[in-house]
Amino acid sequence: MSLINYVTQIQFDFGAVNLLKSECERLSIRRPLIVTDRGIRAAGILDTVLKVLERADGEMIYDATPPNPNEAAVREAVALYRQAECDGIIAVGGGSSIDLAKGVAVCATHEGPLQSFAVIEGGASRITAKTAPVIAVPTTAGTGSEVGRGAILILDDGRKVGVISPHVVPKVAICDPGLTVGLPPQLTAATGMDAIAHCLETFMSPMRNPPADGIALDGLRRAWAHIERATKEPTDQTARENMMMASMEGALAFQKGLGCVHSLSHSLGGIDPRLHHGTLNAIFLPAVVEFNRSAPSMRDEEKMERMASAMQLRQDTEISSALRDMTARLGLPTGLRALGVTREMFPRIVSGALKDHSHKTNPREASEADYLGLLEASY
């Protein structure tokens, strides 16, 4: 039985951002570092946060989060955290800002480089309760990092790794669907497919966790029914609410582990940080679902049938084609070729995927040849 640990406090509602100051007070955070990106600042969301906090735009703001957060950005933000004598972090943005904030929370309070805390380096045991408290305010509906126990960060050596520990779970998640209304359509689509990937992959994981399975299927049902409307009718509040709920549910569930979709996207994202994680997940999903179909745990628990039901499909044989069709309808690329990925990159992608922490929780163990086949099928 895998770990069942749902301990994050979640404030979920339109207008929930207005609770930010009181949550800081509850956690005794008096000098928070705000970790965000320049897009959030330009969109005016940072101004909203500062108004709620009754704070002027000043020195305790790190707004240089890159699309794929890296070790250099962690170092910069840690230096600011220590210089300003901060006692907590408010992450405002998508998964990039929230994951960066988690990396800062660890590295600002522990000795050693970021690499030493990566799970593939045995770093989970090095992360302690000294980790700085994080309040997460997501502005996208995709990663669900606001309730996740891990951060995905690129090391100086180019590896995209997981920093995973119960101590990095944000102390509170403030989920305000209204903050996602201004998200551009393509980003709504890509992050939404990320949420769908989380729900599907964690459900397919062979680890036993029936509560997580139920949450993942509910998230899949919500996301599949509302992603098109959220993308094409961005002010639709019902669609935005359901997408944010699905995103959160995917992350609540993926403590079961993920699989080959994520081991491939983590590897490729480390090789080319310009590629969007959610877009990569959307491209890899159809091939990985078919690859997993024959796994014993998939057959024994009728997982294909249950996924098809949540997606309102007549037969489970339609899942992969439905995923590919949805990706196309949302205006996202459906193959790696469209992203400029070349076959010459395949061996390096496979090498990284085999070492990724998500590789171990796929329902069917993938070999080097299997990964090459998945890449070819996704090309």
C-alpha positions, 0 to 999 in steps of 0.5 A: 500500500502506498503512502496516503497523506492528505494534510495540506490546508486548501482554501478553494473559492472565487475570491480566496486570494483575499484570505492570503494575509490572514493565512500568513498571520495564522502561520506566523509569517511576517516577512514573506518572500514572494516568488513569481514571474514577470508574466504574473507581474505584467498581468496585474496579479502581483498587484492584487496580492500586494494589495491583499497583503497591504504591502508596497512593491519592494525588495522581498519579491523574486519575479525572475522565475524561468518557465522551467525553474533551475538551480541558478534561479534557486540560488538567486532567490535564496540569496534574496531570502537570506538578505531580506531575513525572510521567514516564509515564502508566498508562491504566486504563479503556475507550477514553475513559480511554486516549484521554485519556491519549494526549492528555495524553501529547502535550500534557504534552510539547509546546507548543501547544493540543490543537487544534494536534495534530489530524490535520485541522489537520495536527497529525500532524507536530507530534507527536514522540518526546518524547511521554510513554510510556503503558501501557494497561490496557483494562477494556472490549472495544471501542475497542482504543485500547490498540494504536491510534495515535490518540485521539479527543477533543472540542475546545473548539469542539465538533469531535470530532477524531483525534490520530494518530501512531505516537508515541501508540501505548502502549508496552505494552498489558496486556489482562486479560479478567478486568477486563471481567467486571464490565462492565454488560450494556449497556456490554458490548453497546455496546463489543462492537458498536464492536469489530465496527464496527472490524473491518467498516469497516477490512476494507471500506477500499480501502487495500491491507493484506492482513495487516490484512484477515486480522486484521480478519476474525478479529476479526469472526469472534470478536466475532460468535460471542461478543458475545451470550454476553459480554452475557448471561453476563458471567462466561463467560471464553471469551466475555470472552477472545474479545471482548477479542481481537476488540477488540484485533484491530480496532484493530490493523487499523484503521490502514488507515482506517475509513469513513462509520460513524465519520465520522458517529459522530464528528460526532454524538458531538461534537454530543451527547457524551452519546451512546455511540460504540459504540451510534452505530456499531451504528446506522450500520453496516447502512446504510453496509454497503449503501452500500458494496456497489457500490464497485469494491474491494468487488466486486473482492476479494469483500469482502461474501462474505468478511464474510458467511463470517466472520459465518457467514451464508449470503448476503452480502445478509443482513449488514445485517439480521443487524447490525440484528437483533444490535443489537436482541437485545443491547438496544441502540437500532436507530435515531437517533430512539430517542436523541433525534436530530432531523432538524433536526440532520442538516445539522450532522452531515453537515458534520462527517462530510465533514470527518472523517478517516475520510471519506477512507478509505471504499470509496465516496466519500460526498457531502452527499446520500449522508450525508443518505440514510445518516442517514435510513436509520438514523433 
